[in-house]
Amino acid sequence: MLSVFGRCNQSLLPKINLLSRQTLRIIENQPKTRFFTNNSNGWNNLTTKYRQNLFKKNSTVTLNVAAHASNQSKKQVGYWLTICGGMVFGAVVLGGVTRLTKSGLSMVTWTLFGEKLPRSEAEWLEEFERYKQFPEYQIMNRDITLTEFKWIWYMEYIHRTWGRVLGAVYAIPATVFWARGMLDRAMKIRVLCFGGLIGLQGLMGWYMVKSGLEDRFQGEMDVPRVSQYRLAAHLSMAFILYSLFITTALEQLLPAQAGVAKVARGFKALAHTTKGFVFLTAVSGAFVAGIEAGLVYNSFPKMADKWIPDDILAFTPTIRNFTENPTTTQFDHRILGITTLSLVSAVWLWSRRQKLPPRAHLAANAMAAMAYFQVTMGISTLLYYVPVWLAACHQSGSLMLLSTALWLTHELKRVPK
């Protein structure tokens, strides 16, 4: 008789497979066969059985759909954060080129939503006249033409516009993801922090530029430039923001592989220490760039045929040498670079003896290769008297090296110790 029931209700089977409660109501309302007319308990048992199976299947499908939706949301958020990290990378590169071409002080005003782009010759002349009121023109660029001024102005304009576009690329999707409930509580806190950092970074950029517009350059030998302290703060914030974006994106898109064996005691600590030294070396590079310390002692490994130059502690008090003396800042950057390379080498050699997940080994290899390439670029930048393209590559290389270090420490999260 069940086969008779099956034939009579065959048209309902597709609906049953869709696990719709509506289907169950249809089943209950179907005319009973002669057998079930005389046996109402059989009919009730059958519908009860369908109800139980339907509940189980509905629960399973609901969980699967929820998990799928959660994974899709994570991927979308991860891709968005990766794009934001890439834009921070681009901002660092553009900022380095702007500084190397001495274009950063060409725009002497700042507004939150962007400066007006001059359209006519009269507007360009007005902008040029504003520039003439500040130290860079009065001390260094008295011979600059309007055409040359336009070039450096556009460089700074592109850098600022890129930063504002980054803000929009971050804020608009963040609002959409938040409104659609695609962010959990922890991610919401991160999103708010990231947004705050982006805003502070923009303000720090203008605060840095202002230091180069101040009337503190008196003599003809003075070089109008931004404060190396503010430059280092601006670069450090960019590196921190980039690190947060990339680390969070990796968590969403590429969860760490689980390790099957314990690693040696201290290996993870060494990897994190190496990451810290990569960051510290990059910050020291900001001080080198800020006071143009790369233009002194253009030899390697010695500095003017000496391992330790005579003027390394020429300033008083002594602590000023570490941030204001070109000789000392370059010496410190060399030492930090060599130390970082040694740490990376130690991590790589040690990783060869550990049973790490495949991606962790790949990250260690990538970090080692990038470290040696970065040091090679740094030495070449020094020996060739800081050409713009090579110096920009060296600054970009520091971010790439930091990326590999972030990747390695991410992959070690699930490795037992």
C-alpha positions as a Python dict, from the first residue, in 0.01 Angstrom:
ca = {
    (1, 'M'): (0, 0, 0),
    (2, 'L'): (293, 233, 55),
    (3, 'S'): (372, 198, -312),
    (4, 'V'): (16, 302, -390),
    (5, 'F'): (67, 606, -166),
    (6, 'G'): (391, 679, -343),
    (7, 'R'): (227, 663, -686),
    (8, 'C'): (-67, 875, -574),
    (9, 'N'): (161, 1142, -427),
    (10, 'Q'): (456, 1125, -666),
    (11, 'S'): (398, 1486, -775),
    (12, 'L'): (467, 1599, -420),
    (13, 'L'): (811, 1439, -391),
    (14, 'P'): (1010, 1729, -545),
    (15, 'K'): (848, 1962, -297),
    (16, 'I'): (933, 1728, -12),
    (17, 'N'): (1294, 1730, -125),
    (18, 'L'): (1296, 2109, -95),
    (19, 'L'): (1217, 2064, 275),
    (20, 'S'): (933, 2315, 277),
    (21, 'R'): (689, 2323, 559),
    (22, 'Q'): (431, 2411, 301),
    (23, 'T'): (487, 2066, 151),
    (24, 'L'): (405, 1903, 482),
    (25, 'R'): (75, 2088, 496),
    (26, 'I'): (-4, 1965, 145),
    (27, 'I'): (69, 1607, 250),
    (28, 'E'): (-155, 1637, 553),
    (29, 'N'): (-440, 1773, 343),
    (30, 'Q'): (-417, 1505, 71),
    (31, 'P'): (-711, 1261, 52),
    (32, 'K'): (-631, 943, 240),
    (33, 'T'): (-627, 614, 57),
    (34, 'R'): (-877, 342, 152),
    (35, 'F'): (-618, 174, 372),
    (36, 'F'): (-547, 489, 570),
    (37, 'T'): (-915, 579, 590),
    (38, 'N'): (-968, 274, 807),
    (39, 'N'): (-636, 317, 982),
    (40, 'S'): (-600, 677, 1098),
    (41, 'N'): (-313, 584, 1329),
    (42, 'G'): (-108, 477, 1028),
    (43, 'W'): (-168, 810, 862),
    (44, 'N'): (-77, 1004, 1178),
    (45, 'N'): (239, 798, 1223),
    (46, 'L'): (341, 866, 867),
    (47, 'T'): (293, 1242, 894),
    (48, 'T'): (477, 1244, 1228),
    (49, 'K'): (765, 1063, 1065),
    (50, 'Y'): (770, 1321, 786),
    (51, 'R'): (767, 1599, 1043),
    (52, 'Q'): (1069, 1453, 1228),
    (53, 'N'): (1268, 1399, 910),
    (54, 'L'): (1171, 1743, 786),
    (55, 'F'): (1292, 1908, 1109),
    (56, 'K'): (1625, 1725, 1094),
    (57, 'K'): (1681, 1808, 728),
    (58, 'N'): (1575, 2168, 777),
    (59, 'S'): (1818, 2204, 1068),
    (60, 'T'): (2101, 2059, 860),
    (61, 'V'): (2027, 2280, 561),
    (62, 'T'): (1997, 2587, 783),
    (63, 'L'): (2339, 2521, 938),
    (64, 'N'): (2496, 2455, 597),
    (65, 'V'): (2346, 2771, 448),
    (66, 'A'): (2455, 2976, 750),
    (67, 'A'): (2810, 2837, 729),
    (68, 'H'): (2823, 2905, 355),
    (69, 'A'): (2697, 3261, 405),
    (70, 'S'): (2950, 3316, 684),
    (71, 'N'): (3236, 3194, 464),
    (72, 'Q'): (3121, 3412, 177),
    (73, 'S'): (3105, 3714, 409),
    (74, 'K'): (3453, 3641, 539),
    (75, 'K'): (3590, 3620, 187),
    (76, 'Q'): (3427, 3946, 84),
    (77, 'V'): (3562, 4122, 392),
    (78, 'G'): (3904, 3965, 336),
    (79, 'Y'): (3923, 4080, -27),
    (80, 'W'): (3817, 4430, 77),
    (81, 'L'): (4087, 4448, 346),
    (82, 'T'): (4345, 4319, 98),
    (83, 'I'): (4256, 4601, -140),
    (84, 'C'): (4285, 4852, 144),
    (85, 'G'): (4626, 4708, 235),
    (86, 'G'): (4733, 4736, -127),
    (87, 'M'): (4627, 5100, -132),
    (88, 'V'): (4831, 5169, 181),
    (89, 'F'): (5127, 5007, 4),
    (90, 'G'): (5068, 5238, -292),
    (91, 'A'): (5044, 5540, -62),
    (92, 'V'): (5383, 5455, 91),
    (93, 'V'): (5540, 5425, -254),
    (94, 'L'): (5387, 5753, -372),
    (95, 'G'): (5493, 5922, -50),
    (96, 'G'): (5849, 5806, -99),
    (97, 'V'): (5862, 5931, -458),
    (98, 'T'): (5707, 6262, -350),
    (99, 'R'): (5977, 6306, -87),
    (100, 'L'): (6261, 6199, -316),
    (101, 'T'): (6154, 6445, -587),
    (102, 'K'): (6119, 6721, -324),
    (103, 'S'): (5755, 6772, -413),
    (104, 'G'): (5601, 6742, -68),
    (105, 'L'): (5610, 7112, 20),
    (106, 'S'): (5462, 7237, -308),
    (107, 'M'): (5106, 7245, -171),
    (108, 'V'): (5093, 7490, 117),
    (109, 'T'): (4726, 7448, 212),
    (110, 'W'): (4517, 7153, 330),
    (111, 'T'): (4144, 7084, 341),
    (112, 'L'): (3962, 6774, 456),
    (113, 'F'): (3793, 6688, 127),
    (114, 'G'): (4070, 6792, -109),
    (115, 'E'): (4230, 7099, -256),
    (116, 'K'): (4095, 7262, -568),
    (117, 'L'): (4283, 7166, -883),
    (118, 'P'): (4386, 7485, -1071),
    (119, 'R'): (4213, 7500, -1409),
    (120, 'S'): (4328, 7825, -1564),
    (121, 'E'): (4662, 7999, -1596),
    (122, 'A'): (4543, 8262, -1349),
    (123, 'E'): (4467, 7996, -1086),
    (124, 'W'): (4808, 7838, -1139),
    (125, 'L'): (4977, 8175, -1094),
    (126, 'E'): (4778, 8229, -774),
    (127, 'E'): (4892, 7890, -643),
    (128, 'F'): (5249, 7966, -742),
    (129, 'E'): (5238, 8297, -554),
    (130, 'R'): (5127, 8117, -239),
    (131, 'Y'): (5421, 7878, -275),
    (132, 'K'): (5663, 8172, -303),
    (133, 'Q'): (5575, 8284, 48),
    (134, 'F'): (5735, 7978, 208),
    (135, 'P'): (6096, 7876, 286),
    (136, 'E'): (6143, 7612, 16),
    (137, 'Y'): (6101, 7869, -262),
    (138, 'Q'): (6283, 8147, -81),
    (139, 'I'): (6592, 7939, 3),
    (140, 'M'): (6611, 7661, -256),
    (141, 'N'): (6383, 7720, -554),
    (142, 'R'): (6409, 8084, -652),
    (143, 'D'): (6485, 7980, -1008),
    (144, 'I'): (6192, 7741, -1045),
    (145, 'T'): (5959, 7805, -1338),
    (146, 'L'): (5581, 7775, -1339),
    (147, 'T'): (5606, 7460, -1551),
    (148, 'E'): (5846, 7300, -1301),
    (149, 'F'): (5621, 7407, -1016),
    (150, 'K'): (5323, 7239, -1180),
    (151, 'W'): (5514, 6911, -1194),
    (152, 'I'): (5600, 6900, -823),
    (153, 'W'): (5251, 7026, -733),
    (154, 'Y'): (5091, 6741, -927),
    (155, 'M'): (5314, 6489, -747),
    (156, 'E'): (5191, 6603, -408),
    (157, 'Y'): (4832, 6631, -536),
    (158, 'I'): (4836, 6269, -654),
    (159, 'H'): (4969, 6154, -317),
    (160, 'R'): (4699, 6338, -125),
    (161, 'T'): (4423, 6227, -363),
    (162, 'W'): (4535, 5866, -326),
    (163, 'G'): (4500, 5897, 50),
    (164, 'R'): (4147, 6035, 20),
    (165, 'V'): (4048, 5762, -225),
    (166, 'L'): (4179, 5509, 27),
    (167, 'G'): (3948, 5663, 285),
    (168, 'A'): (3650, 5622, 52),
    (169, 'V'): (3747, 5266, -48),
    (170, 'Y'): (3758, 5183, 320),
    (171, 'A'): (3454, 5372, 451),
    (172, 'I'): (3191, 5284, 188),
    (173, 'P'): (3228, 4902, 197),
    (174, 'A'): (3268, 4913, 576),
    (175, 'T'): (2931, 5085, 603),
    (176, 'V'): (2768, 4833, 368),
    (177, 'F'): (2917, 4530, 547),
    (178, 'W'): (2810, 4669, 884),
    (179, 'A'): (2454, 4740, 766),
    (180, 'R'): (2416, 4391, 619),
    (181, 'G'): (2532, 4222, 939),
    (182, 'M'): (2842, 4074, 775),
    (183, 'L'): (3073, 4179, 1060),
    (184, 'D'): (3087, 4007, 1397),
    (185, 'R'): (3151, 4201, 1716),
    (186, 'A'): (3530, 4158, 1707),
    (187, 'M'): (3547, 4267, 1344),
    (188, 'K'): (3331, 4573, 1416),
    (189, 'I'): (3581, 4684, 1678),
    (190, 'R'): (3865, 4636, 1429),
    (191, 'V'): (3678, 4826, 1159),
    (192, 'L'): (3631, 5123, 1391),
    (193, 'C'): (3998, 5117, 1490),
    (194, 'F'): (4115, 5092, 1129),
    (195, 'G'): (3896, 5384, 1030),
    (196, 'G'): (4032, 5592, 1316),
    (197, 'L'): (4389, 5512, 1213),
    (198, 'I'): (4319, 5617, 854),
    (199, 'G'): (4185, 5952, 977),
    (200, 'L'): (4482, 6005, 1209),
    (201, 'Q'): (4720, 5916, 927),
    (202, 'G'): (4576, 6191, 711),
    (203, 'L'): (4607, 6445, 991),
    (204, 'M'): (4963, 6331, 1064),
    (205, 'G'): (5048, 6380, 697),
    (206, 'W'): (4946, 6746, 709),
    (207, 'Y'): (5112, 6792, 1050),
    (208, 'M'): (5431, 6661, 891),
    (209, 'V'): (5405, 6893, 588),
    (210, 'K'): (5345, 7191, 816),
    (211, 'S'): (5684, 7137, 976),
    (212, 'G'): (5846, 7212, 640),
    (213, 'L'): (5646, 7532, 595),
    (214, 'E'): (5741, 7686, 926),
    (215, 'D'): (5970, 7987, 948),
    (216, 'R'): (6258, 7800, 1112),
    (217, 'F'): (6503, 7793, 822),
    (218, 'Q'): (6710, 8107, 849),
    (219, 'G'): (7046, 8062, 681),
    (220, 'E'): (7124, 8003, 315),
    (221, 'M'): (7274, 7667, 409),
    (222, 'D'): (6952, 7552, 573),
    (223, 'V'): (6754, 7295, 377),
    (224, 'P'): (6377, 7338, 410),
    (225, 'R'): (6232, 6994, 480),
    (226, 'V'): (5980, 6825, 703),
    (227, 'S'): (6068, 6717, 1055),
    (228, 'Q'): (6231, 6375, 1055),
    (229, 'Y'): (6038, 6296, 1374),
    (230, 'R'): (5703, 6363, 1208),
    (231, 'L'): (5815, 6178, 895),
    (232, 'A'): (5905, 5874, 1104),
    (233, 'A'): (5569, 5893, 1284),
    (234, 'H'): (5383, 5922, 951),
    (235, 'L'): (5567, 5624, 803),
    (236, 'S'): (5528, 5417, 1120),
    (237, 'M'): (5153, 5470, 1121),
    (238, 'A'): (5137, 5363, 755),
    (239, 'F'): (5331, 5045, 834),
    (240, 'I'): (5108, 4969, 1134),
    (241, 'L'): (4793, 5025, 929),
    (242, 'Y'): (4927, 4807, 650),
    (243, 'S'): (5018, 4531, 897),
    (244, 'L'): (4670, 4534, 1050),
    (245, 'F'): (4501, 4518, 711),
    (246, 'I'): (4717, 4231, 585),
    (247, 'T'): (4703, 4030, 906),
    (248, 'T'): (4325, 4057, 928),
    (249, 'A'): (4286, 3977, 556),
    (250, 'L'): (4497, 3663, 602),
    (251, 'E'): (4272, 3552, 888),
    (252, 'Q'): (3968, 3587, 664),
    (253, 'L'): (4106, 3444, 340),
    (254, 'L'): (4388, 3210, 433),
    (255, 'P'): (4348, 3055, 780),
    (256, 'A'): (4673, 2915, 913),
    (257, 'Q'): (4739, 2549, 844),
    (258, 'A'): (4741, 2325, 1149),
    (259, 'G'): (5078, 2186, 1248),
    (260, 'V'): (5122, 1815, 1314),
    (261, 'A'): (5438, 1839, 1520),
    (262, 'K'): (5569, 2070, 1787),
    (263, 'V'): (5831, 2329, 1694),
    (264, 'A'): (6143, 2393, 1895),
    (265, 'R'): (6108, 2613, 2197),
    (266, 'G'): (6175, 2974, 2101),
    (267, 'F'): (6119, 2939, 1726),
    (268, 'K'): (5795, 3135, 1728),
    (269, 'A'): (5950, 3399, 1953),
    (270, 'L'): (6240, 3435, 1713),
    (271, 'A'): (6001, 3478, 1420),
    (272, 'H'): (5810, 3752, 1602),
    (273, 'T'): (6134, 3921, 1711),
    (274, 'T'): (6249, 3921, 1349),
    (275, 'K'): (5923, 4083, 1244),
    (276, 'G'): (5978, 4353, 1506),
    (277, 'F'): (6329, 4423, 1377),
    (278, 'V'): (6199, 4454, 1021),
    (279, 'F'): (5963, 4725, 1143),
    (280, 'L'): (6230, 4897, 1354),
    (281, 'T'): (6475, 4901, 1063),
    (282, 'A'): (6214, 5062, 841),
    (283, 'V'): (6150, 5333, 1101),
    (284, 'S'): (6522, 5402, 1125),
    (285, 'G'): (6518, 5438, 747),
    (286, 'A'): (6266, 5720, 788),
    (287, 'F'): (6519, 5914, 996),
    (288, 'V'): (6785, 5850, 730),
    (289, 'A'): (6549, 5982, 463),
    (290, 'G'): (6432, 6275, 676),
    (291, 'I'): (6778, 6429, 710),
    (292, 'E'): (6912, 6291, 380),
    (293, 'A'): (7171, 6081, 560),
    (294, 'G'): (7200, 5855, 256),
    (295, 'L'): (7412, 6122, 87),
    (296, 'V'): (7699, 6090, 334),
    (297, 'Y'): (7953, 5807, 349),
    (298, 'N'): (7857, 5647, 21),
    (299, 'S'): (8073, 5340, 71),
    (300, 'F'): (8019, 4994, 210),
    (301, 'P'): (8097, 4812, 435),
    (302, 'K'): (8325, 5079, 581),
    (303, 'M'): (8237, 5446, 622),
    (304, 'A'): (8520, 5652, 470),
    (305, 'D'): (8769, 5369, 530),
    (306, 'K'): (8662, 5341, 894),
    (307, 'W'): (8434, 5098, 1067),
    (308, 'I'): (8321, 5370, 1307),
    (309, 'P'): (8346, 5728, 1170),
    (310, 'D'): (8495, 6007, 1379),
    (311, 'D'): (8186, 6228, 1380),
    (312, 'I'): (7943, 5961, 1497),
    (313, 'L'): (7887, 6146, 1828),
    (314, 'A'): (7954, 6502, 1715),
    (315, 'F'): (7628, 6650, 1850),
    (316, 'T'): (7550, 6739, 2210),
    (317, 'P'): (7370, 6615, 2403),
    (318, 'T'): (7469, 6270, 2283),
    (319, 'I'): (7114, 6145, 2237),
    (320, 'R'): (7058, 6396, 1955),
    (321, 'N'): (7301, 6207, 1736),
    (322, 'F'): (7067, 5912, 1697),
    (323, 'T'): (6798, 6117, 1526),
    (324, 'E'): (6968, 6434, 1400),
    (325, 'N'): (7327, 6344, 1307),
    (326, 'P'): (7336, 6207, 948),
    (327, 'T'): (7641, 5995, 1024),
    (328, 'T'): (7487, 5831, 1329),
    (329, 'T'): (7147, 5769, 1170),
    (330, 'Q'): (7310, 5602, 871),
    (331, 'F'): (7535, 5395, 1097),
    (332, 'D'): (7233, 5284, 1303),
    (333, 'H'): (7041, 5192, 990),
    (334, 'R'): (7333, 4981, 869),
    (335, 'I'): (7358, 4799, 1202),
    (336, 'L'): (6984, 4737, 1219),
    (337, 'G'): (6979, 4616, 859),
    (338, 'I'): (7260, 4368, 919),
    (339, 'T'): (7099, 4254, 1245),
    (340, 'T'): (6766, 4199, 1072),
    (341, 'L'): (6932, 4004, 792),
    (342, 'S'): (7106, 3786, 1051),
    (343, 'L'): (6778, 3720, 1232),
    (344, 'V'): (6601, 3633, 907),
    (345, 'S'): (6882, 3394, 818),
    (346, 'A'): (6857, 3231, 1161),
    (347, 'V'): (6480, 3186, 1123),
    (348, 'W'): (6524, 3035, 779),
    (349, 'L'): (6798, 2793, 884),
    (350, 'W'): (6604, 2690, 1194),
    (351, 'S'): (6285, 2643, 991),
    (352, 'R'): (6461, 2384, 775),
    (353, 'R'): (6490, 2160, 1081),
    (354, 'Q'): (6127, 2202, 1190),
    (355, 'K'): (5822, 2008, 1074),
    (356, 'L'): (5619, 2309, 973),
    (357, 'P'): (5307, 2323, 756),
    (358, 'P'): (5390, 2366, 384),
    (359, 'R'): (5283, 2731, 371),
    (360, 'A'): (5494, 2815, 676),
    (361, 'H'): (5802, 2677, 500),
    (362, 'L'): (5709, 2877, 190),
    (363, 'A'): (5672, 3195, 396),
    (364, 'A'): (6012, 3140, 560),
    (365, 'N'): (6173, 3094, 218),
    (366, 'A'): (6003, 3406, 83),
    (367, 'M'): (6115, 3613, 384),
    (368, 'A'): (6476, 3500, 345),
    (369, 'A'): (6482, 3575, -27),
    (370, 'M'): (6324, 3916, 23),
    (371, 'A'): (6564, 4005, 305),
    (372, 'Y'): (6872, 3946, 93),
    (373, 'F'): (6719, 4133, -198),
    (374, 'Q'): (6628, 4425, 29),
    (375, 'V'): (6980, 4451, 172),
    (376, 'T'): (7122, 4442, -180),
    (377, 'M'): (6894, 4729, -282),
    (378, 'G'): (6989, 4925, 28),
    (379, 'I'): (7362, 4896, -40),
    (380, 'S'): (7310, 4984, -406),
    (381, 'T'): (7104, 5291, -311),
    (382, 'L'): (7391, 5408, -94),
    (383, 'L'): (7668, 5341, -346),
    (384, 'Y'): (7483, 5514, -631),
    (385, 'Y'): (7402, 5827, -427),
    (386, 'V'): (7031, 5762, -377),
    (387, 'P'): (6875, 5762, -727),
    (388, 'V'): (6501, 5820, -705),
    (389, 'W'): (6390, 5494, -864),
    (390, 'L'): (6625, 5278, -657),
    (391, 'A'): (6546, 5455, -331),
    (392, 'A'): (6173, 5414, -401),
    (393, 'C'): (6226, 5043, -466),
    (394, 'H'): (6420, 5012, -141),
    (395, 'Q'): (6137, 5172, 55),
    (396, 'S'): (5883, 4947, -116),
    (397, 'G'): (6106, 4649, -40),
    (398, 'S'): (6080, 4718, 332),
    (399, 'L'): (5703, 4675, 310),
    (400, 'M'): (5740, 4358, 104),
    (401, 'L'): (5980, 4217, 361),
    (402, 'L'): (5738, 4306, 640),
    (403, 'S'): (5463, 4131, 442),
    (404, 'T'): (5658, 3805, 435),
    (405, 'A'): (5731, 3832, 808),
    (406, 'L'): (5360, 3889, 878),
    (407, 'W'): (5274, 3590, 663),
    (408, 'L'): (5520, 3365, 847),
    (409, 'T'): (5397, 3458, 1195),
    (410, 'H'): (5040, 3413, 1074),
    (411, 'E'): (5115, 3060, 951),
    (412, 'L'): (5273, 2971, 1286),
    (413, 'K'): (4956, 3046, 1484),
    (414, 'R'): (4827, 2689, 1479),
    (415, 'V'): (5163, 2517, 1513),
    (416, 'P'): (5203, 2362, 1861),
    (417, 'K'): (5507, 2455, 2064),
}
